[in-house]
Amino acid sequence: MIGLSFEDIGVEARRLRSELGDIKSRRLAIYGAGFLGRWARHWLPDNGYALATCFDSNPGRIGQELEGLPIRDPFAPAGDPVDLTLITARHAVKPVSARLNEAGMKHLPFEAFFVAMRFEDFAREYETLTDDRSREVLRVVLNAMLTGDARLCETIYEKDQYFCLPPFCGVEEEVYVDAGAYVGDSVERFLWAHAGNFKAIHAFEPAERQFAALTKRCERLAEEWAIQPGKLGLNNMALGASRTTLAGASQSGQAQSYALTAAATDDAGIPVISLDEYLNGGPASFIKADVEGMEMALLAGARQTIATCKPRLAICVYHYPSDIPDIMGTIRGICPDYQFALRHHAPRQLETVLYAWID
């Protein structure tokens, strides 16, 4: 077995909590002003932690602000000292840790800190998973969060994302909702997994270039699979908690990481609608969601659909450290009859998917 056992993860979480002591009375910093850093910038103060500053090694960010939080060079002499730096640059935990060690700065991966503080929530969900493979996935993911070693995820990598379990393929008359359809790759894999048999597809992609690629691919798919007109609906918008407008950008520059944030004005940006409003009482039998951290908002806007239709759900749970316990708890709160499985679909710390269904 690679990494700590689940029981030993609990021991390590409690050890870290004991070592950190009265952490809420100490000055904290985050290292990394990227996707996870933006989330931690609010999660820490919202949960009573004193967040003093943000460190970043990117010269273009130093001297700027992360939503009101100053961004500093961690190795510059100016500035008040902090008691603990939490590494939110999850793609570079090892090299950042090495540099902080050289500088004598006490630090910890932010995700390790999160596991330590909320281990009991992970332990609760560990017991509700339906199979040993799911529990192994959660164990390895937590090991990766504790250590910052994404290579551990190579041991749990599986293909056929969203369609790898029997309840999620081969179902006829499916009404498939693809939230975060990107360039149509998951629409195409849906068709192969269901042999082209379906009732309707509702695909949502907010980014213009990705939506253009989605449209072009679906034109080809409609011809190749002889899809009847009107069965494949493409929507250049996002699914969220309610009707609103958000701004969209990819901080990393990669098309796959296009995420939404608050728009500068009410009349500019990306339209967002709730799934409940969009369907207006209509059916859904399968909802797939990879919406760059908006999964909780999507579920909030799909409560009526989930409670009424009880669709199969394939929801990405890797964007934020809280995703696994919070998303499982939210789905259970909407309908307690769901069963849960976890699978991991990348040889790194991405693409963990929660599968939920009712027999």
LUMBA-78020 format. One record per residue (C-alpha): residue number from 0; residue in three letters; x, y, z. Coordinates in pm, 1 decimal, m for minus. Layout:
<r k="NUM" r="ala" east="X" north="Y" up="Z"/>
...
END
This chain:
<r k="0" r="met" east="0.0" north="0.0" up="0.0"/>
<r k="1" r="ile" east="132.9" north="341.0" up="m99.9"/>
<r k="2" r="gly" east="86.1" north="616.9" up="155.9"/>
<r k="3" r="leu" east="m81.9" north="616.5" up="494.3"/>
<r k="4" r="ser" east="m375.3" north="392.9" up="576.5"/>
<r k="5" r="phe" east="m702.3" north="573.8" up="634.5"/>
<r k="6" r="glu" east="m667.5" north="519.5" up="1008.7"/>
<r k="7" r="asp" east="m315.5" north="665.3" up="1002.3"/>
<r k="8" r="ile" east="m440.8" north="966.0" up="804.4"/>
<r k="9" r="gly" east="m667.5" north="1033.1" up="1101.2"/>
<r k="10" r="val" east="m370.5" north="1000.4" up="1338.2"/>
<r k="11" r="glu" east="m169.4" north="1244.6" up="1124.9"/>
<r k="12" r="ala" east="m461.7" north="1489.8" up="1110.6"/>
<r k="13" r="arg" east="m492.0" north="1491.5" up="1488.2"/>
<r k="14" r="arg" east="m112.5" north="1527.5" up="1524.9"/>
<r k="15" r="leu" east="m112.8" north="1831.0" up="1297.4"/>
<r k="16" r="arg" east="m400.9" north="1988.7" up="1489.3"/>
<r k="17" r="ser" east="m214.6" north="1937.6" up="1815.9"/>
<r k="18" r="glu" east="107.1" north="2080.0" up="1672.1"/>
<r k="19" r="leu" east="m69.9" north="2386.0" up="1534.5"/>
<r k="20" r="gly" east="m233.4" north="2454.6" up="1871.2"/>
<r k="21" r="asp" east="m435.6" north="2775.9" up="1891.8"/>
<r k="22" r="ile" east="m389.8" north="2847.7" up="1523.5"/>
<r k="23" r="lys" east="m676.8" north="3097.4" up="1508.2"/>
<r k="24" r="ser" east="m475.6" north="3337.3" up="1723.2"/>
<r k="25" r="arg" east="m179.0" north="3338.5" up="1480.2"/>
<r k="26" r="arg" east="m99.7" north="3533.6" up="1165.0"/>
<r k="27" r="leu" east="m126.2" north="3324.5" up="849.8"/>
<r k="28" r="ala" east="m16.6" north="3372.7" up="490.7"/>
<r k="29" r="ile" east="m103.9" north="3186.4" up="174.2"/>
<r k="30" r="tyr" east="156.5" north="3117.4" up="m92.9"/>
<r k="31" r="gly" east="4.3" north="3131.9" up="m441.2"/>
<r k="32" r="ala" east="m249.5" north="3379.8" up="m581.5"/>
<r k="33" r="gly" east="m399.1" north="3134.5" up="m828.8"/>
<r k="34" r="phe" east="m724.4" north="2937.3" up="m833.7"/>
<r k="35" r="leu" east="m691.0" north="2770.7" up="m491.7"/>
<r k="36" r="gly" east="m536.7" north="3083.4" up="m341.4"/>
<r k="37" r="arg" east="m844.7" north="3287.9" up="m434.2"/>
<r k="38" r="trp" east="m1063.8" north="3031.0" up="m259.7"/>
<r k="39" r="ala" east="m843.0" north="3011.3" up="50.4"/>
<r k="40" r="arg" east="m835.8" north="3390.6" up="67.0"/>
<r k="41" r="his" east="m1204.2" north="3378.7" up="169.3"/>
<r k="42" r="trp" east="m1230.2" north="3035.7" up="332.9"/>
<r k="43" r="leu" east="m969.7" north="3115.1" up="599.1"/>
<r k="44" r="pro" east="m1123.2" north="3444.1" up="729.4"/>
<r k="45" r="asp" east="m1474.0" north="3302.8" up="695.3"/>
<r k="46" r="asn" east="m1370.4" north="3021.9" up="931.7"/>
<r k="47" r="gly" east="m1203.9" north="3245.2" up="1189.1"/>
<r k="48" r="tyr" east="m839.5" north="3233.7" up="1077.5"/>
<r k="49" r="ala" east="m629.8" north="3552.6" up="1070.6"/>
<r k="50" r="leu" east="m506.4" north="3581.1" up="712.3"/>
<r k="51" r="ala" east="m246.6" north="3859.7" up="692.2"/>
<r k="52" r="thr" east="m100.8" north="3843.5" up="342.5"/>
<r k="53" r="cys" east="m48.2" north="3648.2" up="22.6"/>
<r k="54" r="phe" east="295.4" north="3545.2" up="m105.8"/>
<r k="55" r="asp" east="370.5" north="3478.8" up="m470.3"/>
<r k="56" r="ser" east="689.7" north="3428.0" up="m668.2"/>
<r k="57" r="asn" east="545.4" north="3578.2" up="m987.9"/>
<r k="58" r="pro" east="699.9" north="3927.6" up="m1025.0"/>
<r k="59" r="gly" east="389.1" north="4044.4" up="m1210.7"/>
<r k="60" r="arg" east="172.4" north="3975.6" up="m906.6"/>
<r k="61" r="ile" east="399.1" north="4114.3" up="m634.0"/>
<r k="62" r="gly" east="271.0" north="4452.6" up="m517.9"/>
<r k="63" r="gln" east="m79.3" north="4379.3" up="m643.7"/>
<r k="64" r="glu" east="m375.7" north="4260.9" up="m434.6"/>
<r k="65" r="leu" east="m571.0" north="3937.2" up="m417.8"/>
<r k="66" r="glu" east="m921.5" north="4068.4" up="m359.3"/>
<r k="67" r="gly" east="m797.2" north="4323.1" up="m105.2"/>
<r k="68" r="leu" east="m515.8" north="4107.0" up="33.4"/>
<r k="69" r="pro" east="m164.0" north="4238.9" up="m39.0"/>
<r k="70" r="ile" east="60.5" north="4013.0" up="m248.3"/>
<r k="71" r="arg" east="422.6" north="4013.5" up="m129.7"/>
<r k="72" r="asp" east="754.9" north="3859.2" up="m216.4"/>
<r k="73" r="pro" east="793.9" north="3591.5" up="53.7"/>
<r k="74" r="phe" east="1169.0" north="3639.3" up="67.3"/>
<r k="75" r="ala" east="1183.4" north="4019.7" up="76.7"/>
<r k="76" r="pro" east="1280.1" north="4167.5" up="416.5"/>
<r k="77" r="ala" east="992.8" north="4418.0" up="426.3"/>
<r k="78" r="gly" east="660.2" north="4336.3" up="586.7"/>
<r k="79" r="asp" east="539.7" north="4197.5" up="916.6"/>
<r k="80" r="pro" east="633.1" north="3833.1" up="981.6"/>
<r k="81" r="val" east="370.7" north="3559.6" up="976.1"/>
<r k="82" r="asp" east="349.0" north="3251.1" up="1196.4"/>
<r k="83" r="leu" east="256.3" north="2998.3" up="927.1"/>
<r k="84" r="thr" east="248.7" north="2998.7" up="547.1"/>
<r k="85" r="leu" east="m5.3" north="2773.3" up="376.5"/>
<r k="86" r="ile" east="98.3" north="2666.8" up="25.8"/>
<r k="87" r="thr" east="m195.1" north="2713.0" up="m212.4"/>
<r k="88" r="ala" east="15.8" north="2662.5" up="m526.1"/>
<r k="89" r="arg" east="m92.4" north="2298.4" up="m537.7"/>
<r k="90" r="his" east="98.6" north="2233.7" up="m862.5"/>
<r k="91" r="ala" east="429.7" north="2335.2" up="m698.6"/>
<r k="92" r="val" east="408.1" north="2226.6" up="m334.2"/>
<r k="93" r="lys" east="743.2" north="2045.5" up="m333.2"/>
<r k="94" r="pro" east="963.5" north="2325.2" up="m480.9"/>
<r k="95" r="val" east="784.5" north="2595.8" up="m282.1"/>
<r k="96" r="ser" east="829.0" north="2393.7" up="36.6"/>
<r k="97" r="ala" east="1200.4" north="2355.7" up="m37.8"/>
<r k="98" r="arg" east="1242.8" north="2733.3" up="m77.1"/>
<r k="99" r="leu" east="1048.6" north="2807.3" up="239.9"/>
<r k="100" r="asn" east="1261.5" north="2555.4" up="427.5"/>
<r k="101" r="glu" east="1576.5" north="2732.3" up="309.6"/>
<r k="102" r="ala" east="1434.1" north="3062.0" up="433.9"/>
<r k="103" r="gly" east="1341.9" north="2910.8" up="770.7"/>
<r k="104" r="met" east="971.3" north="2985.5" up="723.3"/>
<r k="105" r="lys" east="721.6" north="2755.3" up="892.8"/>
<r k="106" r="his" east="478.9" north="2622.5" up="634.4"/>
<r k="107" r="leu" east="230.6" north="2352.7" up="538.9"/>
<r k="108" r="pro" east="39.3" north="2261.9" up="222.9"/>
<r k="109" r="phe" east="m297.7" north="2433.1" up="248.1"/>
<r k="110" r="glu" east="m471.8" north="2107.9" up="160.6"/>
<r k="111" r="ala" east="m289.0" north="1929.0" up="443.5"/>
<r k="112" r="phe" east="m409.6" north="2203.1" up="677.4"/>
<r k="113" r="phe" east="m763.1" north="2155.8" up="546.7"/>
<r k="114" r="val" east="m754.2" north="1776.3" up="593.4"/>
<r k="115" r="ala" east="m629.3" north="1823.9" up="949.6"/>
<r k="116" r="met" east="m906.6" north="2068.4" up="1033.6"/>
<r k="117" r="arg" east="m1189.8" north="1870.9" up="871.1"/>
<r k="118" r="phe" east="m1077.0" north="1510.0" up="883.6"/>
<r k="119" r="glu" east="m1393.0" north="1399.3" up="1064.2"/>
<r k="120" r="asp" east="m1601.6" north="1518.7" up="767.3"/>
<r k="121" r="phe" east="m1393.2" north="1305.2" up="530.2"/>
<r k="122" r="ala" east="m1418.5" north="1010.9" up="771.8"/>
<r k="123" r="arg" east="m1797.8" north="1037.6" up="775.2"/>
<r k="124" r="glu" east="m1814.5" north="1020.3" up="396.3"/>
<r k="125" r="tyr" east="m1555.4" north="740.5" up="383.4"/>
<r k="126" r="glu" east="m1807.1" north="520.5" up="567.8"/>
<r k="127" r="thr" east="m2089.7" north="601.8" up="324.8"/>
<r k="128" r="leu" east="m1903.8" north="505.6" up="4.6"/>
<r k="129" r="thr" east="m2044.4" north="194.4" up="m159.7"/>
<r k="130" r="asp" east="m1730.0" north="0.2" up="m252.5"/>
<r k="131" r="asp" east="m1368.5" north="m66.3" up="m158.6"/>
<r k="132" r="arg" east="m1238.1" north="102.4" up="m474.3"/>
<r k="133" r="ser" east="m1408.4" north="426.7" up="m372.4"/>
<r k="134" r="arg" east="m1255.1" north="410.7" up="m25.9"/>
<r k="135" r="glu" east="m912.7" north="349.2" up="m181.3"/>
<r k="136" r="val" east="m959.2" north="652.5" up="m407.8"/>
<r k="137" r="leu" east="m1043.9" north="871.3" up="m109.9"/>
<r k="138" r="arg" east="m748.4" north="734.3" up="88.1"/>
<r k="139" r="val" east="m501.3" north="812.6" up="m191.9"/>
<r k="140" r="val" east="m649.5" north="1156.3" up="m262.1"/>
<r k="141" r="leu" east="m613.8" north="1246.8" up="107.0"/>
<r k="142" r="asn" east="m253.3" north="1122.8" up="103.1"/>
<r k="143" r="ala" east="m185.2" north="1349.7" up="m194.9"/>
<r k="144" r="met" east="m346.8" north="1643.5" up="m14.7"/>
<r k="145" r="leu" east="m138.0" north="1580.2" up="297.3"/>
<r k="146" r="thr" east="192.5" north="1548.3" up="114.9"/>
<r k="147" r="gly" east="152.1" north="1760.5" up="m196.3"/>
<r k="148" r="asp" east="271.1" north="1459.1" up="m398.0"/>
<r k="149" r="ala" east="31.7" north="1441.4" up="m693.5"/>
<r k="150" r="arg" east="214.7" north="1135.7" up="m831.8"/>
<r k="151" r="leu" east="34.5" north="921.9" up="m575.2"/>
<r k="152" r="cys" east="m275.9" north="959.9" up="m791.8"/>
<r k="153" r="glu" east="m114.2" north="749.7" up="m1064.4"/>
<r k="154" r="thr" east="m205.4" north="442.2" up="m855.9"/>
<r k="155" r="ile" east="m580.4" north="510.6" up="m879.0"/>
<r k="156" r="tyr" east="m606.0" north="643.0" up="m1234.3"/>
<r k="157" r="glu" east="m893.3" north="501.7" up="m1442.4"/>
<r k="158" r="lys" east="m1017.1" north="575.6" up="m1793.6"/>
<r k="159" r="asp" east="m1374.9" north="641.8" up="m1913.6"/>
<r k="160" r="gln" east="m1442.2" north="949.0" up="m1701.9"/>
<r k="161" r="tyr" east="m1815.7" north="998.1" up="m1628.4"/>
<r k="162" r="phe" east="m1911.5" north="665.2" up="m1790.2"/>
<r k="163" r="cys" east="m1697.8" north="407.5" up="m1606.8"/>
<r k="164" r="leu" east="m1971.1" north="257.6" up="m1384.1"/>
<r k="165" r="pro" east="m2261.8" north="40.1" up="m1506.3"/>
<r k="166" r="pro" east="m2540.6" north="281.9" up="m1402.8"/>
<r k="167" r="phe" east="m2378.7" north="553.3" up="m1616.5"/>
<r k="168" r="cys" east="m2367.0" north="385.2" up="m1956.1"/>
<r k="169" r="gly" east="m2597.6" north="192.6" up="m2186.8"/>
<r k="170" r="val" east="m2918.3" north="355.3" up="m2060.0"/>
<r k="171" r="glu" east="m3169.5" north="425.6" up="m2335.3"/>
<r k="172" r="glu" east="m3396.5" north="730.6" up="m2345.0"/>
<r k="173" r="glu" east="m3143.1" north="928.7" up="m2139.2"/>
<r k="174" r="val" east="m3190.8" north="1302.3" up="m2085.9"/>
<r k="175" r="tyr" east="m2830.6" north="1407.8" up="m2042.2"/>
<r k="176" r="val" east="m2726.2" north="1742.8" up="m1895.0"/>
<r k="177" r="asp" east="m2361.8" north="1826.5" up="m1966.8"/>
<r k="178" r="ala" east="m2257.0" north="2121.1" up="m1749.1"/>
<r k="179" r="gly" east="m1914.2" north="2235.2" up="m1857.9"/>
<r k="180" r="ala" east="m1934.0" north="2067.4" up="m2198.2"/>
<r k="181" r="tyr" east="m1602.8" north="2227.6" up="m2304.9"/>
<r k="182" r="val" east="m1534.5" north="2133.9" up="m2669.9"/>
<r k="183" r="gly" east="m1784.2" north="1847.3" up="m2683.4"/>
<r k="184" r="asp" east="m1553.9" north="1566.2" up="m2572.1"/>
<r k="185" r="ser" east="m1794.5" north="1446.7" up="m2301.1"/>
<r k="186" r="val" east="m2091.2" north="1473.0" up="m2538.3"/>
<r k="187" r="glu" east="m1909.1" north="1248.9" up="m2784.0"/>
<r k="188" r="arg" east="m1811.3" north="998.8" up="m2513.8"/>
<r k="189" r="phe" east="m2172.2" north="998.7" up="m2392.1"/>
<r k="190" r="leu" east="m2286.4" north="893.2" up="m2739.9"/>
<r k="191" r="trp" east="m2034.2" north="608.4" up="m2750.5"/>
<r k="192" r="ala" east="m2122.0" north="496.2" up="m2394.8"/>
<r k="193" r="his" east="m2491.8" north="484.4" up="m2487.2"/>
<r k="194" r="ala" east="m2454.6" north="355.8" up="m2844.3"/>
<r k="195" r="gly" east="m2617.1" north="672.5" up="m2972.4"/>
<r k="196" r="asn" east="m2947.0" north="602.0" up="m2791.6"/>
<r k="197" r="phe" east="m3079.1" north="901.4" up="m2599.1"/>
<r k="198" r="lys" east="m3383.7" north="1121.1" up="m2568.2"/>
<r k="199" r="ala" east="m3219.5" north="1462.1" up="m2535.9"/>
<r k="200" r="ile" east="m2886.8" north="1630.6" up="m2462.1"/>
<r k="201" r="his" east="m2859.9" north="1972.8" up="m2295.4"/>
<r k="202" r="ala" east="m2499.2" north="2093.4" up="m2316.2"/>
<r k="203" r="phe" east="m2376.9" north="2410.8" up="m2142.2"/>
<r k="204" r="glu" east="m2046.5" north="2584.8" up="m2215.9"/>
<r k="205" r="pro" east="m1993.9" north="2953.3" up="m2126.4"/>
<r k="206" r="ala" east="m1661.1" north="3026.7" up="m2300.8"/>
<r k="207" r="glu" east="m1689.7" north="3157.5" up="m2657.6"/>
<r k="208" r="arg" east="m1399.0" north="2970.5" up="m2819.6"/>
<r k="209" r="gln" east="m1484.2" north="2646.3" up="m2644.9"/>
<r k="210" r="phe" east="m1851.2" north="2685.7" up="m2737.2"/>
<r k="211" r="ala" east="m1755.5" north="2737.9" up="m3101.7"/>
<r k="212" r="ala" east="m1556.0" north="2414.2" up="m3091.3"/>
<r k="213" r="leu" east="m1846.7" north="2238.1" up="m2916.8"/>
<r k="214" r="thr" east="m2083.7" north="2355.7" up="m3189.8"/>
<r k="215" r="lys" east="m1853.3" north="2240.1" up="m3467.7"/>
<r k="216" r="arg" east="m1803.1" north="1897.5" up="m3308.1"/>
<r k="217" r="cys" east="m2175.9" north="1849.4" up="m3249.7"/>
<r k="218" r="glu" east="m2249.4" north="1930.0" up="m3614.1"/>
<r k="219" r="arg" east="m2019.5" north="1642.9" up="m3707.0"/>
<r k="220" r="leu" east="m2169.8" north="1413.8" up="m3440.9"/>
<r k="221" r="ala" east="m2524.3" north="1487.6" up="m3558.1"/>
<r k="222" r="glu" east="m2427.9" north="1375.5" up="m3907.0"/>
<r k="223" r="glu" east="m2224.8" north="1071.4" up="m3800.4"/>
<r k="224" r="trp" east="m2485.2" north="942.8" up="m3552.1"/>
<r k="225" r="ala" east="m2788.6" north="1046.4" up="m3757.5"/>
<r k="226" r="ile" east="m2922.7" north="1253.3" up="m3468.6"/>
<r k="227" r="gln" east="m3265.8" north="1397.4" up="m3524.4"/>
<r k="228" r="pro" east="m3292.9" north="1777.9" up="m3523.4"/>
<r k="229" r="gly" east="m3386.2" north="1924.1" up="m3184.5"/>
<r k="230" r="lys" east="m3244.5" north="1640.9" up="m2972.2"/>
<r k="231" r="leu" east="m2907.6" north="1806.2" up="m2915.3"/>
<r k="232" r="gly" east="m2937.0" north="2145.8" up="m2745.2"/>
<r k="233" r="leu" east="m2627.0" north="2365.7" up="m2712.7"/>
<r k="234" r="asn" east="m2626.0" north="2658.6" up="m2469.7"/>
<r k="235" r="asn" east="m2359.0" north="2929.1" up="m2456.2"/>
<r k="236" r="met" east="m2414.8" north="2994.7" up="m2085.6"/>
<r k="237" r="ala" east="m2333.9" north="2850.9" up="m1743.9"/>
<r k="238" r="leu" east="m2542.1" north="2666.0" up="m1487.4"/>
<r k="239" r="gly" east="m2546.3" north="2810.1" up="m1135.1"/>
<r k="240" r="ala" east="m2765.3" north="2882.5" up="m836.3"/>
<r k="241" r="ser" east="m2984.5" north="3143.9" up="m1006.7"/>
<r k="242" r="arg" east="m3010.7" north="3376.5" up="m1303.8"/>
<r k="243" r="thr" east="m2718.4" north="3623.4" up="m1301.7"/>
<r k="244" r="thr" east="m2422.2" north="3748.1" up="m1503.9"/>
<r k="245" r="leu" east="m2059.2" north="3660.2" up="m1428.8"/>
<r k="246" r="ala" east="m1720.2" north="3734.1" up="m1579.3"/>
<r k="247" r="gly" east="m1511.0" north="3455.4" up="m1726.9"/>
<r k="248" r="ala" east="m1136.8" north="3402.9" up="m1760.7"/>
<r k="249" r="ser" east="m867.0" north="3138.0" up="m1751.8"/>
<r k="250" r="gln" east="m600.8" north="3244.7" up="m1504.5"/>
<r k="251" r="ser" east="m363.1" north="2971.8" up="m1619.6"/>
<r k="252" r="gly" east="m417.5" north="3056.5" up="m1985.7"/>
<r k="253" r="gln" east="m542.4" north="2705.2" up="m2057.3"/>
<r k="254" r="ala" east="m882.1" north="2663.1" up="m2219.3"/>
<r k="255" r="gln" east="m969.1" north="2378.7" up="m1979.7"/>
<r k="256" r="ser" east="m950.8" north="2607.4" up="m1673.4"/>
<r k="257" r="tyr" east="m1199.7" north="2875.5" up="m1782.9"/>
<r k="258" r="ala" east="m1372.9" north="2985.0" up="m1460.5"/>
<r k="259" r="leu" east="m1636.0" north="3242.0" up="m1366.9"/>
<r k="260" r="thr" east="m1616.0" north="3525.9" up="m1115.6"/>
<r k="261" r="ala" east="m1826.7" north="3830.7" up="m1029.6"/>
<r k="262" r="ala" east="m1880.5" north="4055.1" up="m1332.9"/>
<r k="263" r="ala" east="m1773.4" north="4418.4" up="m1325.7"/>
<r k="264" r="thr" east="m2119.7" north="4533.3" up="m1439.0"/>
<r k="265" r="asp" east="m2463.4" north="4375.9" up="m1442.8"/>
<r k="266" r="asp" east="m2496.4" north="4398.3" up="m1820.2"/>
<r k="267" r="ala" east="m2158.6" north="4244.8" up="m1916.8"/>
<r k="268" r="gly" east="m2018.8" north="3896.1" up="m1905.0"/>
<r k="269" r="ile" east="m2146.9" north="3540.4" up="m1908.3"/>
<r k="270" r="pro" east="m2516.6" north="3457.4" up="m1858.1"/>
<r k="271" r="val" east="m2590.2" north="3207.3" up="m1582.1"/>
<r k="272" r="ile" east="m2916.7" north="3022.5" up="m1524.1"/>
<r k="273" r="ser" east="m3027.8" north="2756.7" up="m1278.0"/>
<r k="274" r="leu" east="m3102.7" north="2411.4" up="m1414.1"/>
<r k="275" r="asp" east="m3443.1" north="2420.7" up="m1243.1"/>
<r k="276" r="glu" east="m3535.7" north="2735.3" up="m1435.6"/>
<r k="277" r="tyr" east="m3392.1" north="2606.8" up="m1762.3"/>
<r k="278" r="leu" east="m3578.7" north="2274.5" up="m1750.6"/>
<r k="279" r="asn" east="m3894.1" north="2437.3" up="m1609.1"/>
<r k="280" r="gly" east="m4021.7" north="2108.2" up="m1470.4"/>
<r k="281" r="gly" east="m3886.0" north="1899.8" up="m1755.8"/>
<r k="282" r="pro" east="m3691.4" north="1578.4" up="m1701.3"/>
<r k="283" r="ala" east="m3323.5" north="1501.9" up="m1648.9"/>
<r k="284" r="ser" east="m3189.8" north="1150.5" up="m1598.2"/>
<r k="285" r="phe" east="m2811.9" north="1211.8" up="m1597.5"/>
<r k="286" r="ile" east="m2628.3" north="1527.9" up="m1487.7"/>
<r k="287" r="lys" east="m2253.6" north="1558.9" up="m1545.6"/>
<r k="288" r="ala" east="m2080.2" north="1865.4" up="m1398.3"/>
<r k="289" r="asp" east="m1727.2" north="1995.7" up="m1436.3"/>
<r k="290" r="val" east="m1778.1" north="2367.3" up="m1383.1"/>
<r k="291" r="glu" east="m1448.4" north="2488.4" up="m1235.8"/>
<r k="292" r="gly" east="m1558.2" north="2528.4" up="m875.6"/>
<r k="293" r="met" east="m1924.6" north="2617.4" up="m935.4"/>
<r k="294" r="glu" east="m2047.6" north="2266.0" up="m857.5"/>
<r k="295" r="met" east="m2209.9" north="2369.5" up="m528.2"/>
<r k="296" r="ala" east="m2387.8" north="2658.4" up="m697.8"/>
<r k="297" r="leu" east="m2507.0" north="2425.3" up="m974.2"/>
<r k="298" r="leu" east="m2652.1" north="2184.2" up="m715.8"/>
<r k="299" r="ala" east="m2826.7" north="2473.4" up="m539.9"/>
<r k="300" r="gly" east="m2993.4" north="2563.6" up="m869.7"/>
<r k="301" r="ala" east="m3088.4" north="2202.2" up="m944.8"/>
<r k="302" r="arg" east="m3249.8" north="2104.0" up="m614.8"/>
<r k="303" r="gln" east="m3599.6" north="2065.5" up="m757.2"/>
<r k="304" r="thr" east="m3476.1" north="1865.3" up="m1056.4"/>
<r k="305" r="ile" east="m3269.4" north="1631.8" up="m837.2"/>
<r k="306" r="ala" east="m3545.7" north="1584.8" up="m579.7"/>
<r k="307" r="thr" east="m3809.3" north="1515.9" up="m846.1"/>
<r k="308" r="cys" east="m3620.3" north="1329.0" up="m1120.3"/>
<r k="309" r="lys" east="m3350.1" north="1163.4" up="m906.7"/>
<r k="310" r="pro" east="m3101.4" north="1167.8" up="m1195.1"/>
<r k="311" r="arg" east="m2768.2" north="991.3" up="m1193.5"/>
<r k="312" r="leu" east="m2496.7" north="1242.7" up="m1103.9"/>
<r k="313" r="ala" east="m2130.8" north="1256.4" up="m1208.6"/>
<r k="314" r="ile" east="m1989.5" north="1561.0" up="m1029.7"/>
<r k="315" r="cys" east="m1625.1" north="1670.6" up="m1026.2"/>
<r k="316" r="val" east="m1495.6" north="1699.4" up="m668.7"/>
<r k="317" r="tyr" east="m1135.8" north="1813.9" up="m711.0"/>
<r k="318" r="his" east="m1150.0" north="2191.0" up="m753.5"/>
<r k="319" r="tyr" east="m1165.3" north="2277.9" up="m382.1"/>
<r k="320" r="pro" east="m1049.9" north="2078.4" up="m76.5"/>
<r k="321" r="ser" east="m1404.7" north="2091.0" up="61.9"/>
<r k="322" r="asp" east="m1567.5" north="1940.5" up="m247.2"/>
<r k="323" r="ile" east="m1588.3" north="1575.2" up="m142.0"/>
<r k="324" r="pro" east="m1758.2" north="1619.5" up="197.6"/>
<r k="325" r="asp" east="m1962.6" north="1926.6" up="104.5"/>
<r k="326" r="ile" east="m2095.9" north="1797.5" up="m227.4"/>
<r k="327" r="met" east="m2178.4" north="1454.4" up="m85.3"/>
<r k="328" r="gly" east="m2356.1" north="1617.2" up="207.3"/>
<r k="329" r="thr" east="m2549.3" north="1852.6" up="m21.6"/>
<r k="330" r="ile" east="m2672.9" north="1570.7" up="m245.0"/>
<r k="331" r="arg" east="m2773.1" north="1362.8" up="56.9"/>
<r k="332" r="gly" east="m2959.9" north="1665.6" up="194.1"/>
<r k="333" r="ile" east="m3162.1" north="1690.7" up="m127.4"/>
<r k="334" r="cys" east="m3235.1" north="1318.8" up="m145.9"/>
<r k="335" r="pro" east="m3104.9" north="1075.6" up="121.1"/>
<r k="336" r="asp" east="m3148.3" north="768.5" up="m102.7"/>
<r k="337" r="tyr" east="m2841.5" north="831.9" up="m318.4"/>
<r k="338" r="gln" east="m2550.5" north="587.2" up="m322.4"/>
<r k="339" r="phe" east="m2198.4" north="723.4" up="m374.0"/>
<r k="340" r="ala" east="m1881.1" north="607.7" up="m545.0"/>
<r k="341" r="leu" east="m1552.4" north="788.5" up="m614.2"/>
<r k="342" r="arg" east="m1323.8" north="738.7" up="m912.4"/>
<r k="343" r="his" east="m1010.9" north="925.1" up="m1022.1"/>
<r k="344" r="his" east="m944.7" north="992.9" up="m1390.1"/>
<r k="345" r="ala" east="m600.6" north="1154.7" up="m1418.2"/>
<r k="346" r="pro" east="m246.5" north="1055.1" up="m1318.8"/>
<r k="347" r="arg" east="m225.6" north="1371.5" up="m1107.1"/>
<r k="348" r="gln" east="m436.0" north="1552.2" up="m847.7"/>
<r k="349" r="leu" east="m722.7" north="1639.7" up="m1082.7"/>
<r k="350" r="glu" east="m1036.3" north="1477.4" up="m1223.6"/>
<r k="351" r="thr" east="m1175.4" north="1308.7" up="m914.2"/>
<r k="352" r="val" east="m1543.2" north="1240.3" up="m983.6"/>
<r k="353" r="leu" east="m1826.1" north="1163.5" up="m743.7"/>
<r k="354" r="tyr" east="m2082.2" north="922.7" up="m888.9"/>
<r k="355" r="ala" east="m2425.7" north="924.9" up="m725.3"/>
<r k="356" r="trp" east="m2729.0" north="717.1" up="m816.4"/>
<r k="357" r="ile" east="m3041.0" north="552.5" up="m676.7"/>
<r k="358" r="asp" east="m3109.2" north="186.1" up="m748.0"/>
END
